[in-house]
């Protein structure tokens, strides 16, 4: 897998189409760039891989540029690793050192255990136009050479590297004569990079553009930027940059930058597909799902938190996001924010930004996002109820008519009751009736009497278990039933309104 990664990286550095061996021009001098060690291993004490490679190619009678001269070239330009080498560097190296091609590659695996392994990749790059003119890879292990009973297995990592290098360059052409010549009308400067800022905008917005060049023979005298039919002359800054700004196209879409650069004698050089600008006129689509919006964050393991799951429903690129929780007065209680990626989930345990527990009550939660074009959108508010108190339940004696006795049920609770059971007893601890359900408590309960009683002397008691939607529990055993007093029993509790969106 690592082998394919380094080939991909190299293609990013040198995006021109490779021209294979039948297209190779006359190559006489080669510069060897030290291989990039991606293996994570360091065997430089046992042997020097790049020195071995240099000596091997010299033995193959290739004209290889002296290592010290090559090192001075990189030191002067402050190039410290292979990832810093771009097309302009390759062309400049070819011109400064009279090199026809460079060889660069990677050590993808280098392990020296009981079964040593070596994995190498290599590319030959033409210094004229930075095209890949030859590439190869090899992956071998000590077991590959084992015969019956393990005879012939290679156990030395140094020996295995020597074989791997020979195999790696086995397909290198011996001669380069009779090949077609390349176009020598190359620009005397290289465009290193071009950047829009911002890269994603709304239609008809102000956009900045910066273009960096690298001088090879001379500097560009003038650069014009073309985005669709918009032509913008860029202004030099006196160094290696040209820059200016323009109004973006109105129509949504992706626009490719083309550059017209003029050198000496007003010679025109065209650079295509140097950067892309995205015009986005459509706000992003977002949603947020949630689980358990009635919570009792008391660390009892039951409904201690509410979970939110943000979703981006469109293909927009986000700039940032923010999640806010406010109280009923609109004061910010808790917030979280991030960059381009929405979080997989958000959990709120009833704490404010100082990690202190909030008061019981109603809170509103909302997600805000901004995309890279500047569109700002938000989800609807989600109501979350924080309730740590156990339900308050009282049962009072009501009317007694013939063989029916009525009890009033009074409930004081923020959260909805979702499960309950009640048992009524007479003064002899005989059960008169049991009641229960998985819904809101009723306001009255009635029991059937088998014998007549003196309603002024008879005493009753009750036991109950009640759980609300926030997870709070109330358990009562043999609590006396109060005598009904009209002022004591409140009006029948109205169903609480529940709205998800505000």
GURO-829791 format. One record per residue (C-alpha): x, y, z; residue in one letter. Coordinates in steps of 0.001 Angstrom, whole numbers, always signed. Example, Ala and Ser with C-alpha at 12.3 -4.5 7.8 and 13.67 -1.06 7.14 Angstrom:
REM GURO-829791
+---------+---------+---------+------+
|       u |       v |       w | resn |
+---------+---------+---------+------+
|  +12300 |   -4500 |   +7800 |    A |
|  +13670 |   -1060 |   +7140 |    S |
+---------+---------+---------+------+
REM end
This chain:
REM GURO-829791
+---------+---------+---------+------+
|       u |       v |       w | resn |
+---------+---------+---------+------+
|      +0 |      +0 |      +0 |    X |
|   +2853 |   +2402 |    +838 |    X |
|   +4235 |   +1938 |   -2621 |    X |
|   +1101 |   +3309 |   -4172 |    X |
|   +1046 |   +6193 |   -1745 |    X |
|   +4457 |   +7496 |   -2771 |    X |
|   +3641 |   +7133 |   -6465 |    X |
|    +495 |   +9169 |   -5862 |    X |
|   +2469 |  +11848 |   -4013 |    X |
|   +4959 |  +12087 |   -6822 |    X |
|   +2186 |  +12467 |   -9376 |    X |
|    +931 |  +15398 |   -7349 |    X |
|   +4363 |  +17021 |   -7605 |    X |
|   +4604 |  +16258 |  -11310 |    X |
|   +1049 |  +16205 |  -12729 |    X |
|   +2006 |  +15983 |  -16392 |    X |
|   +1260 |  +12761 |  -18244 |    X |
|   +4143 |  +10288 |  -18040 |    X |
|   +5957 |   +9524 |  -21242 |    X |
|   +7292 |   +5964 |  -21109 |    X |
|  +10526 |   +4493 |  -22405 |    X |
|   +9645 |   +4807 |  -26077 |    X |
|   +9378 |   +8594 |  -25591 |    X |
|  +12602 |   +9078 |  -23662 |    X |
|  +14877 |  +11708 |  -25129 |    X |
|  +18662 |  +11470 |  -25003 |    X |
|  +19670 |  +11228 |  -21325 |    X |
|  +23343 |  +11517 |  -20441 |    X |
|  +23531 |  +12973 |  -16928 |    X |
|  +21466 |  +11915 |  -13926 |    X |
|  +21040 |  +13428 |  -10453 |    X |
|  +20077 |  +11024 |   -7672 |    X |
|  +17784 |  +12526 |   -5042 |    X |
|  +18174 |  +10690 |   -1707 |    X |
|  +15295 |   +8246 |   -1302 |    X |
|  +12578 |   +9229 |   +1148 |    X |
|  +12472 |   +6786 |   +4061 |    X |
|   +8795 |   +6028 |   +4771 |    X |
|   +9514 |   +2774 |   +6561 |    X |
|   +9960 |   +4246 |  +10024 |    X |
|  +13172 |   +2257 |  +10371 |    X |
|  +16739 |   +3584 |  +10422 |    X |
|  +19466 |   +1218 |   +9293 |    X |
|  +22005 |   +3918 |   +8443 |    X |
|  +24424 |   +2475 |  +11011 |    X |
|  +24544 |    -899 |   +9245 |    X |
|  +24752 |    +549 |   +5747 |    X |
|  +23983 |   +3751 |   +3836 |    X |
|  +21207 |   +3031 |   +1397 |    X |
|  +21636 |   +6149 |    -737 |    X |
|  +25406 |   +5679 |    -974 |    X |
|  +24805 |   +2102 |   -2084 |    X |
|  +22387 |   +3332 |   -4737 |    X |
|  +24867 |   +5968 |   -5955 |    X |
|  +27670 |   +3410 |   -6257 |    X |
|  +25421 |    +938 |   -8050 |    X |
|  +24391 |   +3421 |  -10756 |    X |
|  +28008 |   +4492 |  -11191 |    X |
|  +28939 |    +867 |  -11796 |    X |
|  +26218 |    +778 |  -14459 |    X |
|  +28290 |   +3472 |  -16258 |    X |
|  +25676 |   +6187 |  -15892 |    X |
|  +26989 |   +9736 |  -15519 |    X |
|  +25785 |  +10623 |  -12012 |    X |
|  +26183 |  +14141 |  -10600 |    X |
|  +28505 |  +14304 |   -7620 |    X |
|  +26645 |  +14023 |   -4299 |    X |
|  +28416 |  +17042 |   -2786 |    X |
|  +27477 |  +19280 |   -5734 |    X |
|  +23866 |  +18143 |   -5467 |    X |
|  +23870 |  +18749 |   -1718 |    X |
|  +25133 |  +22311 |   -2181 |    X |
|  +22338 |  +22952 |   -4682 |    X |
|  +19719 |  +21923 |   -2104 |    X |
|  +21406 |  +23805 |    +755 |    X |
|  +21462 |  +27013 |   -1256 |    X |
|  +17724 |  +26719 |   -1918 |    X |
|  +16911 |  +25489 |   +1614 |    X |
|  +15375 |  +22240 |    +373 |    X |
|  +15476 |  +19676 |   +3167 |    X |
|  +13306 |  +16783 |   +2022 |    X |
|  +11834 |  +15179 |   -1056 |    X |
|   +8383 |  +16666 |    -406 |    X |
|   +9782 |  +20159 |   -1025 |    X |
|  +10809 |  +19324 |   -4586 |    X |
|   +8365 |  +20653 |   -7176 |    X |
|   +8377 |  +21148 |  -10937 |    X |
|  +10209 |  +24447 |  -10732 |    X |
|  +12937 |  +22893 |   -8579 |    X |
|  +13399 |  +20051 |  -11070 |    X |
|  +13746 |  +22427 |  -14014 |    X |
|  +16107 |  +24697 |  -12065 |    X |
|  +18229 |  +21698 |  -11053 |    X |
|  +18474 |  +20582 |  -14662 |    X |
|  +19557 |  +24023 |  -15790 |    X |
|  +22008 |  +24682 |  -12940 |    X |
|  +23683 |  +21239 |  -12933 |    X |
|  +23217 |  +20298 |  -16607 |    X |
|  +21236 |  +17229 |  -15559 |    X |
|  +19002 |  +15541 |  -18114 |    X |
|  +16963 |  +13641 |  -15519 |    X |
|  +16660 |  +13008 |  -11828 |    X |
|  +16025 |   +9740 |  -10032 |    X |
|  +13948 |   +9900 |   -6875 |    X |
|  +12051 |   +7315 |   -4877 |    X |
|  +11025 |   +5991 |   -1513 |    X |
|  +11874 |   +3250 |    +952 |    X |
|   +8393 |   +2012 |   +1765 |    X |
|   +9401 |    -881 |   +4002 |    X |
|  +12701 |   -1909 |   +5522 |    X |
|  +12469 |   -4519 |   +8245 |    X |
|  +15310 |   -6610 |   +9541 |    X |
|  +13612 |   -9258 |  +11660 |    X |
|  +13834 |  -13041 |  +11112 |    X |
|  +12283 |  -12567 |   +7687 |    X |
|  +13735 |   -9252 |   +6360 |    X |
|  +11596 |   -7278 |   +3926 |    X |
|  +12373 |   -4498 |   +1469 |    X |
|   +9851 |   -2435 |    -508 |    X |
|  +11161 |    +282 |   -2871 |    X |
|   +9681 |   +2660 |   -5462 |    X |
|  +11553 |   +4773 |   -8002 |    X |
|  +10784 |   +7331 |  -10708 |    X |
|  +12964 |   +8998 |  -13332 |    X |
|  +11929 |  +12623 |  -13971 |    X |
|  +12869 |  +14584 |  -17079 |    X |
|  +14304 |  +17958 |  -16009 |    X |
|  +13117 |  +19575 |  -19227 |    X |
|   +9377 |  +19399 |  -18502 |    X |
|   +9186 |  +17487 |  -15194 |    X |
|   +7467 |  +14520 |  -16829 |    X |
|   +7878 |  +10982 |  -15531 |    X |
|   +9851 |   +9047 |  -18127 |    X |
|  +10297 |   +5789 |  -16222 |    X |
|   +9154 |   +4249 |  -12961 |    X |
|   +9385 |    +923 |  -11192 |    X |
|   +8869 |    -725 |   -7818 |    X |
|   +9994 |   -3883 |   -6071 |    X |
|   +8926 |   -5711 |   -2926 |    X |
|  +10832 |   -8770 |   -1717 |    X |
|  +11434 |  -10683 |   +1489 |    X |
|  +14037 |  -13180 |   +2648 |    X |
|  +11526 |  -16030 |   +2320 |    X |
|  +11207 |  -15353 |   -1428 |    X |
|  +14557 |  -17053 |   -1955 |    X |
|  +13950 |  -20060 |    +279 |    X |
|  +13818 |  -23494 |   -1310 |    X |
|  +12990 |  -26858 |    +247 |    X |
|  +13644 |  -26955 |   +4009 |    X |
|  +14327 |  -23207 |   +3969 |    X |
|  +17622 |  -23516 |   +2134 |    X |
|  +18616 |  -20283 |    +387 |    X |
|  +16572 |  -17963 |   +2604 |    X |
|  +18196 |  -14532 |   +2895 |    X |
|  +18537 |  -13387 |   +6492 |    X |
|  +20721 |  -10306 |   +5949 |    X |
|  +18885 |   -7025 |   +5380 |    X |
|  +21987 |   -5582 |   +3670 |    X |
|  +22082 |   -8460 |   +1174 |    X |
|  +18354 |   -8152 |    +543 |    X |
|  +18670 |   -4394 |    -145 |    X |
|  +21453 |   -5091 |   -2660 |    X |
|  +19203 |   -7537 |   -4536 |    X |
|  +16203 |   -5158 |   -4341 |    X |
|  +18163 |   -2282 |   -5907 |    X |
|  +19344 |   -4491 |   -8754 |    X |
|  +15776 |   -5648 |   -9406 |    X |
|  +14502 |   -2076 |   -9120 |    X |
|  +16741 |    -795 |  -11931 |    X |
|  +16597 |   -3898 |  -14059 |    X |
|  +14129 |   -2246 |  -16430 |    X |
|  +16091 |    +983 |  -16787 |    X |
|  +16816 |   +1530 |  -20520 |    X |
|  +20468 |    +976 |  -21437 |    X |
|  +20435 |   +3432 |  -24333 |    X |
|  +18341 |   +6479 |  -25148 |    X |
|  +19170 |   +6948 |  -28813 |    X |
|  +16658 |   +7175 |  -31606 |    X |
|  +13923 |   +8645 |  -29393 |    X |
|  +11784 |  +11592 |  -30401 |    X |
|  +12884 |  +15025 |  -29265 |    X |
|  +10850 |  +17023 |  -26782 |    X |
|   +9603 |  +20550 |  -27358 |    X |
|  +12380 |  +22858 |  -26160 |    X |
|  +10221 |  +25994 |  -26120 |    X |
|   +9840 |  +25912 |  -22340 |    X |
|   +8919 |  +28947 |  -20218 |    X |
|  +11870 |  +30817 |  -18709 |    X |
|   +9956 |  +30869 |  -15402 |    X |
|   +7723 |  +28468 |  -13521 |    X |
|   +4356 |  +29129 |  -11893 |    X |
|   +4821 |  +27615 |   -8430 |    X |
|   +1286 |  +28134 |   -7142 |    X |
|   -1878 |  +30120 |   -7676 |    X |
|   -4401 |  +30747 |   -4885 |    X |
|   -7883 |  +32196 |   -4720 |    X |
|   -8877 |  +33650 |   -1379 |    X |
|  -11424 |  +32654 |    -421 |    X |
|  -11639 |  +29540 |   -2592 |    X |
|  -15415 |  +29249 |   -2232 |    X |
|  -17617 |  +32341 |   -2589 |    X |
|  -21121 |  +33521 |   -3314 |    X |
|  -21840 |  +34770 |   -6821 |    X |
|  -20653 |  +38302 |   -7621 |    X |
|  -18330 |  +38446 |   -4592 |    X |
|  -14917 |  +40047 |   -4267 |    X |
|  -12181 |  +37440 |   -4713 |    X |
|   -8451 |  +37818 |   -4266 |    X |
|   -5892 |  +35982 |   -6399 |    X |
|   -2194 |  +35440 |   -5709 |    X |
|    +250 |  +33834 |   -8141 |    X |
|   +3779 |  +32827 |   -7157 |    X |
|   +6432 |  +32306 |   -9821 |    X |
|   +9994 |  +31040 |   -9746 |    X |
|  +12598 |  +32529 |  -12032 |    X |
|  +14580 |  +30113 |  -14199 |    X |
|  +15973 |  +32355 |  -16922 |    X |
|  +13975 |  +35539 |  -16345 |    X |
|  +10942 |  +36934 |  -14562 |    X |
|   +7509 |  +37294 |  -16167 |    X |
|   +6811 |  +40863 |  -17287 |    X |
|   +3021 |  +40594 |  -17054 |    X |
|    +473 |  +37974 |  -15967 |    X |
|   -3225 |  +37985 |  -16841 |    X |
|   -5703 |  +35778 |  -15005 |    X |
|   -8723 |  +34337 |  -16865 |    X |
|  -11731 |  +33015 |  -14964 |    X |
|  -14396 |  +32148 |  -17545 |    X |
|  -14685 |  +35398 |  -19530 |    X |
|  -13289 |  +37589 |  -16740 |    X |
|   -9798 |  +38895 |  -17525 |    X |
|   -7796 |  +40394 |  -14650 |    X |
|   -4310 |  +41923 |  -14978 |    X |
|   -2233 |  +40952 |  -11955 |    X |
|     +99 |  +43401 |  -10227 |    X |
|   +3688 |  +42392 |   -9296 |    X |
|   +4750 |  +42946 |   -5695 |    X |
|   +8429 |  +43362 |   -6506 |    X |
|   +9246 |  +39843 |   -5350 |    X |
|   +7945 |  +36533 |   -6623 |    X |
|   +4228 |  +37291 |   -6480 |    X |
|   +1576 |  +38790 |   -8744 |    X |
|   -1790 |  +39602 |   -7135 |    X |
|   -5099 |  +41457 |   -7483 |    X |
|   -8823 |  +40975 |   -6911 |    X |
|  -11935 |  +40724 |   -9086 |    X |
|  -15682 |  +40079 |   -8923 |    X |
|  -16536 |  +36399 |   -9090 |    X |
|  -18960 |  +35026 |  -11718 |    X |
|  -22635 |  +35189 |  -10767 |    X |
|  -23658 |  +31696 |  -11849 |    X |
|  -23024 |  +28814 |   -9442 |    X |
|  -20318 |  +26379 |  -10534 |    X |
|  -16592 |  +25555 |  -10552 |    X |
|  -14342 |  +27884 |  -12547 |    X |
|  -10834 |  +26919 |  -13683 |    X |
|   -8045 |  +29500 |  -13622 |    X |
|   -5942 |  +30039 |  -16721 |    X |
|   -2873 |  +32270 |  -16716 |    X |
|   -1324 |  +34154 |  -19635 |    X |
|   +2227 |  +35101 |  -18719 |    X |
|   +4481 |  +37234 |  -20921 |    X |
|   +8273 |  +36910 |  -20883 |    X |
|  +11020 |  +38577 |  -22880 |    X |
|  +10081 |  +39884 |  -26326 |    X |
|   +6408 |  +39618 |  -25226 |    X |
|   +6491 |  +35862 |  -25685 |    X |
|   +3225 |  +34379 |  -24401 |    X |
|   +3213 |  +31324 |  -22143 |    X |
|    -102 |  +29753 |  -21175 |    X |
|    -621 |  +27894 |  -17884 |    X |
|   -3883 |  +25964 |  -17696 |    X |
|   -5785 |  +24612 |  -14676 |    X |
|   -3647 |  +26362 |  -12100 |    X |
|   -6444 |  +26629 |   -9500 |    X |
|  -10200 |  +26430 |   -9211 |    X |
|  -12794 |  +28811 |   -7811 |    X |
|  -16142 |  +27537 |   -6544 |    X |
|  -19181 |  +29807 |   -6744 |    X |
|  -21804 |  +28539 |   -4323 |    X |
|  -25190 |  +30271 |   -4163 |    X |
|  -26998 |  +27542 |   -2208 |    X |
|  -27004 |  +27495 |   +1625 |    X |
|  -26123 |  +24154 |   +3221 |    X |
|  -28833 |  +21797 |   +4427 |    X |
|  -28396 |  +20644 |   +8009 |    X |
|  -30391 |  +18713 |  +10562 |    X |
|  -29947 |  +17584 |  +14133 |    X |
|  -31470 |  +14496 |  +15670 |    X |
|  -31592 |  +13952 |  +19399 |    X |
|  -32190 |  +11309 |  +22021 |    X |
|  -33779 |  +11703 |  +25455 |    X |
|  -34693 |  +15390 |  +25869 |    X |
|  -35888 |  +14948 |  +29479 |    X |
|  -32833 |  +14449 |  +31662 |    X |
|  -32003 |  +14117 |  +35354 |    X |
|  -28205 |  +14589 |  +35484 |    X |
|  -27675 |  +13175 |  +38985 |    X |
|  -25208 |  +10408 |  +38044 |    X |
|  -27628 |   +7593 |  +38804 |    X |
|  -27099 |   +6102 |  +35354 |    X |
|  -30656 |   +6890 |  +34221 |    X |
|  -31188 |   +9702 |  +31714 |    X |
|  -28096 |  +11578 |  +32899 |    X |
|  -27532 |  +13275 |  +29544 |    X |
|  -29080 |  +14255 |  +26227 |    X |
|  -27329 |  +13277 |  +22978 |    X |
|  -27447 |  +15330 |  +19771 |    X |
|  -26377 |  +14102 |  +16320 |    X |
|  -25667 |  +16884 |  +13758 |    X |
|  -25958 |  +16022 |  +10061 |    X |
|  -24893 |  +17808 |   +6874 |    X |
|  -27501 |  +16864 |   +4279 |    X |
|  -25811 |  +18558 |   +1310 |    X |
|  -22345 |  +18396 |    -248 |    X |
|  -21296 |  +21848 |    +950 |    X |
|  -17894 |  +22527 |   +2467 |    X |
|  -18301 |  +24023 |   +5917 |    X |
|  -16194 |  +26808 |   +7338 |    X |
|  -17285 |  +26389 |  +10967 |    X |
|  -20092 |  +25235 |  +13247 |    X |
|  -21408 |  +26260 |  +16641 |    X |
|  -23823 |  +24576 |  +19045 |    X |
|  -25592 |  +26682 |  +21680 |    X |
|  -27810 |  +25982 |  +24696 |    X |
|  -29764 |  +28885 |  +26197 |    X |
|  -32185 |  +29152 |  +29117 |    X |
|  -35779 |  +30401 |  +28983 |    X |
|  -34523 |  +33992 |  +29351 |    X |
|  -32221 |  +33688 |  +26326 |    X |
|  -28984 |  +33593 |  +28334 |    X |
|  -26207 |  +31441 |  +26870 |    X |
|  -25598 |  +28435 |  +29129 |    X |
|  -23336 |  +26101 |  +27161 |    X |
|  -21655 |  +26241 |  +23749 |    X |
|  -19316 |  +24214 |  +21562 |    X |
|  -17757 |  +25047 |  +18213 |    X |
|  -15479 |  +23611 |  +15571 |    X |
|  -14133 |  +23852 |  +12043 |    X |
|  -14953 |  +22155 |   +8761 |    X |
|  -16226 |  +18799 |  +10080 |    X |
|  -19412 |  +18443 |  +12083 |    X |
|  -18976 |  +16367 |  +15238 |    X |
|  -20327 |  +12843 |  +15211 |    X |
|  -22310 |  +13596 |  +18350 |    X |
|  -22680 |  +16079 |  +21196 |    X |
|  -23577 |  +15164 |  +24778 |    X |
|  -24948 |  +17599 |  +27364 |    X |
|  -24977 |  +16584 |  +31029 |    X |
|  -26778 |  +19635 |  +32366 |    X |
|  -23642 |  +21734 |  +32875 |    X |
|  -22833 |  +25323 |  +31923 |    X |
|  -19620 |  +26559 |  +30325 |    X |
|  -17978 |  +26600 |  +33767 |    X |
|  -18928 |  +22921 |  +34233 |    X |
|  -21352 |  +23758 |  +37040 |    X |
|  -24768 |  +22103 |  +37150 |    X |
|  -27614 |  +24260 |  +35828 |    X |
|  -30934 |  +24698 |  +37608 |    X |
|  -33895 |  +22522 |  +36797 |    X |
|  -36003 |  +23957 |  +34008 |    X |
|  -36430 |  +24278 |  +30251 |    X |
|  -33494 |  +24892 |  +27910 |    X |
|  -33325 |  +25459 |  +24145 |    X |
|  -30587 |  +23934 |  +21977 |    X |
|  -29627 |  +24964 |  +18425 |    X |
|  -26946 |  +24217 |  +15801 |    X |
|  -25457 |  +26990 |  +13628 |    X |
|  -23184 |  +26464 |  +10608 |    X |
|  -21434 |  +28660 |   +8060 |    X |
|  -20171 |  +27262 |   +4766 |    X |
|  -17077 |  +28448 |   +2941 |    X |
|  -19167 |  +30630 |    +665 |    X |
|  -20446 |  +32575 |   +3686 |    X |
|  -23965 |  +31146 |   +3967 |    X |
|  -25155 |  +30934 |   +7571 |    X |
|  -27979 |  +28590 |   +8558 |    X |
|  -29310 |  +27052 |  +11750 |    X |
|  -31578 |  +24240 |  +12861 |    X |
|  -34829 |  +24733 |  +14738 |    X |
|  -34510 |  +24967 |  +18502 |    X |
|  -34857 |  +21754 |  +20465 |    X |
|  -36373 |  +21907 |  +23957 |    X |
|  -34585 |  +20008 |  +26720 |    X |
|  -36042 |  +19682 |  +30225 |    X |
|  -33630 |  +19333 |  +33156 |    X |
|  -35430 |  +17755 |  +36102 |    X |
|  -33620 |  +16188 |  +39056 |    X |
|  -36521 |  +16198 |  +41534 |    X |
|  -38528 |  +13108 |  +42304 |    X |
|  -42265 |  +13470 |  +41623 |    X |
|  -44364 |  +14882 |  +44492 |    X |
|  -47525 |  +12808 |  +44908 |    X |
|  -50291 |  +13109 |  +47493 |    X |
|  -53497 |  +11092 |  +47776 |    X |
|  -56532 |  +12523 |  +49602 |    X |
|  -59828 |  +10931 |  +50594 |    X |
|  -62765 |  +12157 |  +48504 |    X |
|  -66411 |  +11110 |  +48407 |    X |
|  -67883 |   +7884 |  +49772 |    X |
|  -71169 |   +6938 |  +48107 |    X |
|  -72806 |   +3602 |  +48874 |    X |
|  -70194 |   +1019 |  +47872 |    X |
|  -67846 |   +3390 |  +46045 |    X |
|  -65035 |   +5392 |  +47641 |    X |
|  -63205 |   +8127 |  +45659 |    X |
|  -59608 |   +9248 |  +46156 |    X |
|  -58071 |  +12414 |  +44718 |    X |
|  -54528 |  +12244 |  +43267 |    X |
|  -52376 |  +15363 |  +43355 |    X |
|  -49117 |  +15408 |  +41313 |    X |
|  -46515 |  +18158 |  +41292 |    X |
|  -43743 |  +17437 |  +38769 |    X |
|  -41915 |  +19174 |  +35910 |    X |
|  -41621 |  +16074 |  +33778 |    X |
|  -44355 |  +13855 |  +32462 |    X |
|  -45148 |  +10713 |  +34451 |    X |
|  -44531 |   +7655 |  +32296 |    X |
|  -45017 |   +4751 |  +34711 |    X |
|  -46863 |   +4393 |  +38013 |    X |
|  -48508 |   +1924 |  +40407 |    X |
|  -50710 |   +2690 |  +43466 |    X |
|  -52253 |    +427 |  +46088 |    X |
|  -54988 |   +1622 |  +48545 |    X |
|  -55405 |      -1 |  +51992 |    X |
|  -57982 |    +267 |  +54743 |    X |
|  -57162 |    +658 |  +58402 |    X |
|  -56836 |   -3097 |  +58707 |    X |
|  -54123 |   -3055 |  +56011 |    X |
|  -56486 |   -4826 |  +53653 |    X |
|  -55910 |   -3869 |  +50013 |    X |
|  -58949 |   -2151 |  +48564 |    X |
|  -57520 |   -1826 |  +45059 |    X |
|  -54377 |   -1626 |  +42945 |    X |
|  -53901 |    +716 |  +40014 |    X |
|  -51127 |   +1347 |  +37522 |    X |
|  -50164 |   +2232 |  +33995 |    X |
|  -47561 |   +3627 |  +31638 |    X |
|  -49107 |   +7034 |  +31105 |    X |
|  -49838 |  +10225 |  +33021 |    X |
|  -51348 |   +9834 |  +36477 |    X |
|  -55143 |  +10094 |  +36711 |    X |
|  -56641 |  +12794 |  +38916 |    X |
|  -58959 |  +10366 |  +40734 |    X |
|  -59056 |   +6723 |  +41802 |    X |
|  -62188 |   +4808 |  +42910 |    X |
|  -62461 |   +1627 |  +44959 |    X |
|  -65424 |    -710 |  +45411 |    X |
|  -66362 |   -1458 |  +49052 |    X |
|  -67817 |   -4778 |  +50130 |    X |
|  -68967 |   -3503 |  +53527 |    X |
|  -70317 |    -179 |  +54667 |    X |
|  -67959 |   +2075 |  +56619 |    X |
|  -68035 |   +5149 |  +58750 |    X |
|  -66377 |   +7695 |  +56506 |    X |
|  -65569 |   +9895 |  +59498 |    X |
|  -63741 |   +7219 |  +61444 |    X |
|  -62294 |   +5026 |  +58723 |    X |
|  -58601 |   +5617 |  +57941 |    X |
|  -56824 |   +4701 |  +54719 |    X |
|  -53219 |   +4417 |  +53537 |    X |
|  -51436 |   +3945 |  +50221 |    X |
|  -48222 |   +2701 |  +48679 |    X |
|  -46940 |   +3844 |  +45310 |    X |
|  -44074 |   +3748 |  +42821 |    X |
|  -43873 |   +6545 |  +40238 |    X |
|  -41291 |   +7247 |  +37498 |    X |
|  -41190 |  +10335 |  +35289 |    X |
|  -39755 |  +10685 |  +31781 |    X |
|  -36547 |  +12237 |  +33159 |    X |
|  -35870 |   +9036 |  +35098 |    X |
|  -36714 |  +10312 |  +38604 |    X |
|  -38358 |   +7736 |  +40901 |    X |
|  -40653 |   +8058 |  +43930 |    X |
|  -41347 |   +5093 |  +46242 |    X |
|  -43782 |   +5380 |  +49166 |    X |
|  -44813 |   +2618 |  +51573 |    X |
|  -48007 |   +2786 |  +53650 |    X |
|  -48432 |   +6563 |  +53636 |    X |
|  -51657 |   +7857 |  +55366 |    X |
|  -54342 |   +9188 |  +53050 |    X |
|  -55191 |  +12789 |  +53890 |    X |
|  -58730 |  +14000 |  +54422 |    X |
|  -60039 |  +15866 |  +51436 |    X |
|  -60025 |  +19652 |  +51778 |    X |
|  -61338 |  +21642 |  +48784 |    X |
|  -58524 |  +24202 |  +48972 |    X |
|  -55890 |  +21508 |  +49062 |    X |
|  -56631 |  +19733 |  +45804 |    X |
|  -55494 |  +21839 |  +42835 |    X |
|  -57308 |  +21932 |  +39575 |    X |
|  -56776 |  +18905 |  +37451 |    X |
|  -53356 |  +19133 |  +35928 |    X |
|  -53411 |  +20130 |  +32283 |    X |
|  -51275 |  +18257 |  +29804 |    X |
|  -47989 |  +20049 |  +29197 |    X |
|  -47473 |  +21388 |  +25732 |    X |
|  -44596 |  +19745 |  +23820 |    X |
|  -43013 |  +21428 |  +20871 |    X |
|  -39803 |  +20369 |  +19207 |    X |
|  -39308 |  +23519 |  +17187 |    X |
|  -39485 |  +27180 |  +18103 |    X |
+---------+---------+---------+------+
REM end
